[in-house]
Amino acid sequence: MSKNNNVGLILNFDLLGTNLNAAYEKVGDNHKALLLPSDIEASEAVSLGEVVKSLKEAVGVDIPAETIKGQVNSADKGGKFDWEKITFQLKAAYFYAYKEGSKELVNDYAFAVKIDLSDAVPDLGFLKVNSIGLAVWNTTRQAILTRMNMGSIDNLLLALEASK
């Protein structure tokens, strides 16, 4: 019979249109925490308008649409920018931390978001901004990096060389 008190917790939730699983486990003196998408391929884009509406309904945070529109319109003198059509898609959400006994906490993470501006930003003829990708990571796990789909500069240069 084990003398250790062991604990396990699993939480399933949605964030930016992506279903995520978070887990915590304590076995003896060892602690582990993990965050992973249940299926990153099923990630859906969520519009800024939907995020604002959800925050207002869920927690009573009132971010008046007119305030956002006013900020955008002050920069967009032509009035062609449609902030409600900005969409966010979670491309990677990964966090793994563990601590074995009195050893130092080790963590491994990757978060990536694609911000789609293709329907929100006007086409200037000579310039059309389609999307912005933002990623933060320290992981070296290739499966996670591949799912981020960010393309490191080194890999982009290798692809360029291979296309010759």
MDAnalysis code that builds the backbone (N, CA, C; Angstrom):
import MDAnalysis as mda
import numpy as np

u = mda.Universe.empty(492, n_residues=164, atom_resindex=np.repeat(np.arange(164), 3), trajectory=True)
u.add_TopologyAttr("name", ["N", "CA", "C"] * 164)
u.add_TopologyAttr("resid", np.arange(1, 165))
u.add_TopologyAttr("resname", ["MET", "SER", "LYS", "ASN", "ASN", "ASN", "VAL", "GLY", "LEU", "ILE", "LEU", "ASN", "PHE", "ASP", "LEU", "LEU", "GLY", "THR", "ASN", "LEU", "ASN", "ALA", "ALA", "TYR", "GLU", "LYS", "VAL", "GLY", "ASP", "ASN", "HIS", "LYS", "ALA", "LEU", "LEU", "LEU", "PRO", "SER", "ASP", "ILE", "GLU", "ALA", "SER", "GLU", "ALA", "VAL", "SER", "LEU", "GLY", "GLU", "VAL", "VAL", "LYS", "SER", "LEU", "LYS", "GLU", "ALA", "VAL", "GLY", "VAL", "ASP", "ILE", "PRO", "ALA", "GLU", "THR", "ILE", "LYS", "GLY", "GLN", "VAL", "ASN", "SER", "ALA", "ASP", "LYS", "GLY", "GLY", "LYS", "PHE", "ASP", "TRP", "GLU", "LYS", "ILE", "THR", "PHE", "GLN", "LEU", "LYS", "ALA", "ALA", "TYR", "PHE", "TYR", "ALA", "TYR", "LYS", "GLU", "GLY", "SER", "LYS", "GLU", "LEU", "VAL", "ASN", "ASP", "TYR", "ALA", "PHE", "ALA", "VAL", "LYS", "ILE", "ASP", "LEU", "SER", "ASP", "ALA", "VAL", "PRO", "ASP", "LEU", "GLY", "PHE", "LEU", "LYS", "VAL", "ASN", "SER", "ILE", "GLY", "LEU", "ALA", "VAL", "TRP", "ASN", "THR", "THR", "ARG", "GLN", "ALA", "ILE", "LEU", "THR", "ARG", "MET", "ASN", "MET", "GLY", "SER", "ILE", "ASP", "ASN", "LEU", "LEU", "LEU", "ALA", "LEU", "GLU", "ALA", "SER", "LYS"])
u.atoms.positions = np.array([
    [0.835, -1.177, 0.000],
    [0.000, 0.000, 0.000],
    [0.885, 1.248, 0.000],
    [0.511, 2.223, -0.835],
    [1.279, 3.461, -0.970],
    [1.030, 4.370, 0.217],
    [2.103, 4.979, 0.711],
    [1.986, 5.943, 1.796],
    [1.835, 7.365, 1.263],
    [1.937, 7.515, -0.054],
    [1.826, 8.833, -0.662],
    [0.371, 9.202, -0.904],
    [0.093, 10.465, -0.747],
    [-1.190, 10.996, -1.187],
    [-0.989, 11.483, -2.620],
    [-1.686, 10.876, -3.546],
    [-1.563, 11.229, -4.953],
    [-2.810, 11.978, -5.388],
    [-2.622, 12.924, -6.314],
    [-3.725, 13.754, -6.773],
    [-3.655, 13.884, -8.289],
    [-4.800, 13.813, -8.923],
    [-4.887, 14.053, -10.362],
    [-6.088, 14.922, -10.661],
    [-5.936, 15.838, -11.607],
    [-7.007, 16.741, -11.983],
    [-6.938, 16.962, -13.487],
    [-8.069, 16.861, -14.153],
    [-8.144, 17.137, -15.588],
    [-9.258, 18.143, -15.822],
    [-8.956, 19.165, -16.608],
    [-9.910, 20.210, -16.945],
    [-9.987, 20.304, -18.461],
    [-11.202, 20.319, -18.988],
    [-11.421, 20.486, -20.424],
    [-12.146, 21.806, -20.616],
    [-11.632, 22.670, -21.515],
    [-12.249, 23.975, -21.741],
    [-11.946, 24.462, -23.152],
    [-12.666, 25.494, -23.581],
    [-12.463, 26.095, -24.894],
    [-11.849, 27.479, -24.729],
    [-10.870, 27.786, -25.585],
    [-10.239, 29.100, -25.616],
    [-10.012, 29.473, -27.070],
    [-10.523, 30.609, -27.480],
    [-10.397, 31.090, -28.856],
    [-10.763, 30.015, -29.873],
    [-11.878, 29.348, -29.650],
    [-12.383, 28.362, -30.595],
    [-11.627, 27.050, -30.605],
    [-10.780, 26.815, -29.612],
    [-10.002, 25.579, -29.546],
    [-10.299, 24.858, -28.239],
    [-10.598, 23.574, -28.338],
    [-10.853, 22.764, -27.156],
    [-9.516, 22.325, -26.564],
    [-9.325, 22.608, -25.266],
    [-8.059, 22.330, -24.590],
    [-8.261, 21.401, -23.408],
    [-7.228, 20.628, -23.119],
    [-7.178, 19.796, -21.925],
    [-6.030, 20.275, -21.052],
    [-6.319, 20.492, -19.787],
    [-5.284, 20.840, -18.813],
    [-5.288, 19.741, -17.760],
    [-4.111, 19.329, -17.353],
    [-4.009, 18.256, -16.365],
    [-2.959, 18.622, -15.325],
    [-3.209, 18.191, -14.095],
    [-2.256, 18.326, -13.003],
    [-2.163, 16.968, -12.323],
    [-0.952, 16.620, -11.946],
    [-0.745, 15.325, -11.296],
    [0.333, 15.473, -10.228],
    [0.035, 14.937, -9.052],
    [1.015, 14.870, -7.971],
    [1.099, 13.415, -7.551],
    [2.275, 12.862, -7.711],
    [2.530, 11.486, -7.293],
    [3.758, 11.528, -6.394],
    [3.537, 11.270, -5.120],
    [4.638, 11.397, -4.163],
    [5.099, 12.840, -4.099],
    [6.392, 13.046, -4.307],
    [6.950, 14.398, -4.297],
    [7.073, 14.990, -5.700],
    [6.538, 14.306, -6.684],
    [6.654, 14.760, -8.069],
    [5.366, 15.444, -8.516],
    [5.524, 16.583, -9.169],
    [4.391, 17.367, -9.657],
    [4.523, 17.541, -11.169],
    [3.405, 17.434, -11.888],
    [3.388, 17.651, -13.334],
    [2.133, 18.428, -13.704],
    [2.288, 19.315, -14.688],
    [1.145, 20.046, -15.238],
    [1.297, 20.034, -16.757],
    [0.162, 19.903, -17.459],
    [0.187, 19.805, -18.908],
    [-1.027, 20.520, -19.494],
    [-0.810, 21.260, -20.569],
    [-1.882, 21.895, -21.333],
    [-1.675, 21.531, -22.791],
    [-2.700, 20.936, -23.404],
    [-2.646, 20.534, -24.807],
    [-4.018, 20.707, -25.440],
    [-4.054, 21.009, -26.739],
    [-5.351, 20.996, -27.420],
    [-5.826, 19.564, -27.574],
    [-7.136, 19.367, -27.463],
    [-7.655, 18.015, -27.679],
    [-7.547, 17.652, -29.153],
    [-7.709, 18.656, -30.043],
    [-7.544, 18.453, -31.485],
    [-7.283, 19.811, -32.118],
    [-6.009, 20.149, -32.340],
    [-5.666, 21.468, -32.878],
    [-6.213, 21.662, -34.281],
    [-6.432, 20.576, -35.007],
    [-6.973, 20.687, -36.366],
    [-8.406, 21.217, -36.344],
    [-9.098, 21.039, -35.223],
    [-10.488, 21.486, -35.109],
    [-10.578, 22.933, -34.618],
    [-9.449, 23.614, -34.498],
    [-9.426, 24.985, -34.026],
    [-10.198, 25.890, -34.981],
    [-11.118, 26.672, -34.419],
    [-11.938, 27.582, -35.225],
    [-11.528, 29.022, -34.946],
    [-11.574, 29.836, -35.969],
    [-11.277, 31.251, -35.799],
    [-12.440, 31.933, -35.080],
    [-12.109, 32.900, -34.238],
    [-13.106, 33.647, -33.479],
    [-12.899, 35.128, -33.772],
    [-13.982, 35.844, -34.089],
    [-13.856, 37.261, -34.424],
    [-13.715, 38.110, -33.170],
    [-13.114, 39.269, -33.341],
    [-12.970, 40.209, -32.233],
    [-14.339, 40.596, -31.693],
    [-15.308, 40.760, -32.580],
    [-16.670, 41.078, -32.154],
    [-17.249, 39.997, -31.251],
    [-16.990, 38.718, -31.581],
    [-17.470, 37.603, -30.762],
    [-16.781, 37.587, -29.400],
    [-15.470, 37.897, -29.374],
    [-14.735, 37.931, -28.106],
    [-15.307, 39.010, -27.205],
    [-15.535, 40.193, -27.752],
    [-16.094, 41.306, -26.968],
    [-17.471, 40.927, -26.427],
    [-18.305, 40.353, -27.285],
    [-19.662, 39.957, -26.872],
    [-19.611, 38.884, -25.779],
    [-18.726, 37.894, -25.928],
    [-18.598, 36.815, -24.941],
    [-18.140, 37.339, -23.592],
    [-17.160, 38.247, -23.602],
    [-16.691, 38.831, -22.337],
    [-17.816, 39.579, -21.640],
    [-18.585, 40.305, -22.415],
    [-19.691, 41.065, -21.836],
    [-20.727, 40.127, -21.213],
    [-21.083, 39.048, -21.928],
    [-22.099, 38.116, -21.441],
    [-21.595, 37.264, -20.275],
    [-20.350, 36.820, -20.340],
    [-19.839, 35.878, -19.346],
    [-19.478, 36.519, -18.021],
    [-18.765, 37.629, -18.067],
    [-18.261, 38.198, -16.826],
    [-18.676, 39.646, -16.602],
    [-19.538, 40.139, -17.453],
    [-20.033, 41.488, -17.267],
    [-19.032, 42.572, -17.627],
    [-17.917, 42.195, -18.267],
    [-16.945, 43.187, -18.700],
    [-17.528, 43.875, -19.922],
    [-17.777, 45.154, -19.770],
    [-18.399, 45.891, -20.866],
    [-17.342, 46.687, -21.621],
    [-16.960, 46.141, -22.766],
    [-16.048, 46.844, -23.659],
    [-16.930, 47.363, -24.782],
    [-17.358, 48.607, -24.690],
    [-18.288, 49.117, -25.688],
    [-17.703, 49.024, -27.096],
    [-18.480, 48.456, -27.987],
    [-18.047, 48.319, -29.378],
    [-17.692, 49.676, -29.951],
    [-18.403, 50.696, -29.518],
    [-18.137, 52.037, -30.044],
    [-16.757, 52.531, -29.636],
    [-16.275, 52.103, -28.456],
    [-14.930, 52.494, -28.014],
    [-13.888, 51.898, -28.936],
    [-14.033, 50.610, -29.250],
    [-13.090, 49.954, -30.159],
    [-13.181, 50.585, -31.541],
    [-14.384, 50.776, -32.020],
    [-14.564, 51.402, -33.338],
    [-13.947, 52.795, -33.366],
    [-14.124, 53.535, -32.297],
    [-13.568, 54.883, -32.226],
    [-12.052, 54.869, -32.305],
    [-11.427, 53.927, -31.591],
    [-9.965, 53.815, -31.626],
    [-9.491, 53.454, -33.027],
    [-10.167, 52.501, -33.644],
    [-9.784, 52.066, -34.986],
    [-10.027, 53.184, -35.988],
    [-11.185, 53.818, -35.904],
    [-11.532, 54.863, -36.864],
    [-10.639, 56.094, -36.746],
    [-10.100, 56.349, -35.543],
    [-9.202, 57.496, -35.403],
    [-7.925, 57.270, -36.201],
    [-7.518, 56.013, -36.361],
    [-6.340, 55.690, -37.169],
    [-6.717, 55.464, -38.628],
    [-7.970, 55.113, -38.867],
    [-8.444, 54.788, -40.217],
    [-9.331, 55.923, -40.708],
    [-8.719, 56.932, -41.263],
    [-9.470, 58.118, -41.690],
    [-10.437, 57.820, -42.830],
    [-10.145, 56.779, -43.622],
    [-11.027, 56.432, -44.735],
    [-12.232, 55.632, -44.302],
    [-12.220, 55.099, -43.081],
    [-13.354, 54.354, -42.560],
    [-13.569, 53.003, -43.216],
    [-12.532, 52.419, -43.808],
    [-12.688, 51.140, -44.503],
    [-12.251, 49.946, -43.663],
    [-11.737, 50.198, -42.482],
    [-11.284, 49.122, -41.594],
    [-12.490, 48.567, -40.840],
    [-12.699, 47.256, -40.886],
    [-13.837, 46.632, -40.211],
    [-13.324, 45.763, -39.067],
    [-13.236, 46.338, -37.867],
    [-12.646, 45.652, -36.720],
    [-13.380, 44.371, -36.346],
    [-14.671, 44.286, -36.615],
    [-15.438, 43.090, -36.256],
    [-15.039, 41.875, -37.092],
    [-14.346, 42.105, -38.200],
    [-13.937, 41.001, -39.066],
    [-12.525, 40.495, -38.765],
    [-11.857, 41.072, -37.770],
    [-10.578, 40.528, -37.320],
    [-10.877, 39.206, -36.640],
    [-10.164, 38.147, -37.018],
    [-10.371, 36.857, -36.359],
    [-9.068, 36.351, -35.756],
    [-9.217, 35.587, -34.696],
    [-8.092, 34.993, -33.982],
    [-8.236, 33.484, -34.044],
    [-7.125, 32.803, -34.293],
    [-7.135, 31.341, -34.291],
    [-5.924, 30.855, -33.507],
    [-6.180, 30.048, -32.508],
    [-5.118, 29.477, -31.702],
    [-4.431, 28.386, -32.516],
    [-3.156, 28.566, -32.821],
    [-2.417, 27.604, -33.619],
    [-1.641, 26.618, -32.744],
    [-1.289, 27.035, -31.542],
    [-0.606, 26.145, -30.606],
    [-0.877, 26.625, -29.192],
    [-1.155, 25.685, -28.322],
    [-1.293, 25.959, -26.892],
    [-0.731, 24.736, -26.183],
    [0.485, 24.872, -25.724],
    [1.176, 23.742, -25.114],
    [1.963, 24.246, -23.917],
    [1.797, 23.579, -22.797],
    [2.564, 23.901, -21.605],
    [2.777, 22.617, -20.825],
    [4.016, 22.355, -20.477],
    [4.346, 21.179, -19.682],
    [5.350, 21.602, -18.623],
    [5.022, 21.354, -17.381],
    [5.926, 21.683, -16.282],
    [5.993, 20.495, -15.344],
    [7.176, 20.265, -14.811],
    [7.310, 19.193, -13.837],
    [8.387, 19.534, -12.827],
    [8.200, 18.987, -11.665],
    [9.141, 19.168, -10.567],
    [9.264, 17.832, -9.863],
    [10.477, 17.334, -9.846],
    [10.735, 16.050, -9.181],
    [11.389, 16.321, -7.830],
    [10.635, 16.053, -6.775],
    [11.155, 16.253, -5.425],
    [11.651, 17.665, -5.213],
    [12.897, 17.800, -4.765],
    [13.453, 19.121, -4.479],
    [14.215, 19.706, -5.673],
    [14.184, 19.034, -6.809],
    [14.856, 19.557, -8.004],
    [14.138, 20.807, -8.501],
    [14.826, 21.549, -9.359],
    [14.281, 22.782, -9.921],
    [13.108, 22.492, -10.856],
    [12.124, 23.393, -10.851],
    [10.975, 23.294, -11.749],
    [11.451, 23.413, -13.192],
    [10.976, 22.529, -14.045],
    [11.304, 22.553, -15.465],
    [10.014, 22.824, -16.229],
    [10.066, 23.738, -17.209],
    [8.869, 23.964, -18.007],
    [9.220, 24.041, -19.481],
    [8.235, 23.729, -20.281],
    [8.345, 23.637, -21.733],
    [7.038, 24.220, -22.265],
    [7.103, 25.187, -23.176],
    [5.857, 25.820, -23.614],
    [5.922, 26.268, -25.070],
    [4.745, 26.452, -25.632],
    [4.588, 27.026, -26.970],
    [3.165, 27.557, -27.093],
    [3.046, 28.807, -27.478],
    [1.747, 29.413, -27.738],
    [1.848, 30.180, -29.055],
    [0.883, 29.989, -29.923],
    [0.878, 30.681, -31.208],
    [-0.548, 31.057, -31.569],
    [-0.711, 32.262, -32.072],
    [-2.014, 32.774, -32.485],
    [-1.867, 33.353, -33.891],
    [-2.848, 33.048, -34.733],
    [-2.920, 33.663, -36.055],
    [-4.017, 34.708, -35.997],
    [-3.690, 35.924, -36.398],
    [-4.655, 37.015, -36.445],
    [-4.934, 37.283, -37.920],
    [-6.149, 36.959, -38.343],
    [-6.528, 37.102, -39.745],
    [-7.136, 38.489, -39.957],
    [-6.494, 39.256, -40.819],
    [-6.932, 40.616, -41.109],
    [-7.460, 40.751, -42.532],
    [-7.532, 39.644, -43.267],
    [-7.836, 39.701, -44.698],
    [-9.181, 40.353, -45.018],
    [-10.167, 40.166, -44.166],
    [-11.478, 40.778, -44.411],
    [-11.658, 42.093, -43.656],
    [-10.697, 42.425, -42.792],
    [-10.837, 43.607, -41.944],
    [-10.072, 44.815, -42.472],
    [-8.937, 44.553, -43.090],
    [-8.069, 45.634, -43.546],
    [-8.302, 45.873, -45.030],
    [-8.463, 47.111, -45.424],
    [-8.708, 47.389, -46.845],
    [-7.488, 47.069, -47.711],
    [-7.758, 46.701, -48.939],
    [-6.716, 46.450, -49.929],
    [-6.272, 47.803, -50.455],
    [-5.003, 48.133, -50.288],
    [-4.490, 49.430, -50.728],
    [-3.962, 49.376, -52.158],
    [-4.154, 48.255, -52.820],
    [-3.662, 48.099, -54.184],
    [-2.232, 47.620, -54.194],
    [-1.343, 48.408, -53.632],
    [0.063, 48.023, -53.578],
    [0.389, 47.201, -52.325],
    [-0.537, 47.160, -51.360],
    [-0.315, 46.422, -50.117],
    [-1.636, 45.857, -49.609],
    [-1.630, 44.583, -49.308],
    [-2.793, 43.917, -48.718],
    [-2.296, 43.068, -47.569],
    [-2.609, 43.447, -46.341],
    [-2.206, 42.678, -45.166],
    [-3.239, 41.582, -44.965],
    [-2.779, 40.324, -44.955],
    [-3.684, 39.193, -44.814],
    [-3.753, 38.668, -43.384],
    [-2.583, 38.469, -42.762],
    [-2.598, 37.922, -41.416],
    [-1.296, 38.238, -40.707],
    [-1.357, 38.082, -39.401],
    [-0.188, 38.236, -38.541],
    [-0.110, 36.975, -37.693],
    [1.058, 36.417, -37.576],
    [1.269, 35.268, -36.693],
    [2.135, 35.692, -35.534],
    [1.743, 35.304, -34.347],
    [2.505, 35.631, -33.150],
    [2.736, 34.348, -32.372],
    [3.998, 34.091, -32.034],
    [4.326, 32.863, -31.299],
    [5.368, 33.146, -30.229],
    [5.244, 32.413, -29.127],
    [6.206, 32.448, -28.037],
    [6.443, 30.999, -27.650],
    [7.717, 30.578, -27.578],
    [7.990, 29.183, -27.233],
    [9.398, 29.005, -26.701],
    [9.582, 27.934, -25.970],
    [10.917, 27.495, -25.586],
    [11.081, 26.000, -25.855],
    [10.031, 25.356, -26.333],
    [10.082, 23.919, -26.565],
    [10.976, 23.576, -27.753],
    [11.514, 22.384, -27.717],
    [12.252, 21.845, -28.868],
    [11.518, 20.634, -29.431],
    [10.332, 20.361, -28.913],
    [9.543, 19.218, -29.395],
    [9.047, 19.506, -30.812],
    [9.555, 18.741, -31.767],
    [9.277, 19.007, -33.175],
    [7.788, 18.916, -33.495],
    [7.066, 17.992, -32.879],
    [5.624, 17.859, -33.148],
    [4.879, 19.137, -32.789],
    [5.266, 19.772, -31.699],
    [4.619, 21.015, -31.272],
    [5.011, 22.150, -32.223],
    [6.291, 22.236, -32.557],
    [6.757, 23.295, -33.458],
    [6.098, 23.184, -34.827],
    [5.904, 21.964, -35.308],
    [5.243, 21.753, -36.594],
    [3.800, 22.243, -36.541],
    [3.108, 21.958, -35.451],
    [1.710, 22.389, -35.314],
    [1.580, 23.898, -35.225],
    [2.632, 24.556, -34.708],
    [2.594, 26.020, -34.621],
    [2.520, 26.621, -36.018],
    [3.100, 25.936, -36.989],
    [3.036, 26.352, -38.393],
    [3.520, 27.787, -38.581],
    [4.520, 28.184, -37.801],
    [5.042, 29.543, -37.914],
    [6.152, 29.630, -38.952],
    [6.922, 28.575, -39.091],
    [8.039, 28.603, -40.026],
    [9.184, 29.429, -39.481],
    [10.202, 28.768, -38.969],
    [11.358, 29.502, -38.476],
    [12.081, 30.128, -39.661],
    [12.829, 31.144, -39.404],
    [13.576, 31.806, -40.468],
    [14.537, 30.825, -41.120],
    [15.215, 30.002, -40.312],
    [16.129, 29.001, -40.879],
    [15.404, 28.048, -41.817],
    [14.210, 27.580, -41.407],
    [13.447, 26.669, -42.265],
    [12.944, 27.361, -43.527],
    [12.556, 28.628, -43.430],
    [12.123, 29.379, -44.605],
    [13.287, 29.538, -45.593],
    [14.480, 29.808, -45.073],
    [15.653, 29.922, -45.939],
    [16.016, 28.579, -46.576],
    [15.902, 27.484, -45.812],
    [16.151, 26.154, -46.379],
    [15.161, 25.841, -47.491],
    [13.886, 26.197, -47.306],
    [12.879, 25.970, -48.334],
    [13.194, 26.780, -49.583],
    [13.702, 27.993, -49.386],
    [14.079, 28.841, -50.519],
    [15.225, 28.202, -51.300],
    [16.219, 27.715, -50.569],
    [17.362, 27.066, -51.225],
    [16.939, 25.804, -51.955],
    [16.013, 25.036, -51.363],
    [15.554, 23.783, -51.971],
    [14.751, 24.027, -53.226],
    [14.159, 25.223, -53.366],
    [13.325, 25.512, -54.535],
    [14.124, 25.919, -55.770],
    [15.426, 26.042, -55.633],
    [16.272, 26.439, -56.790],
    [16.378, 25.345, -57.805],
])
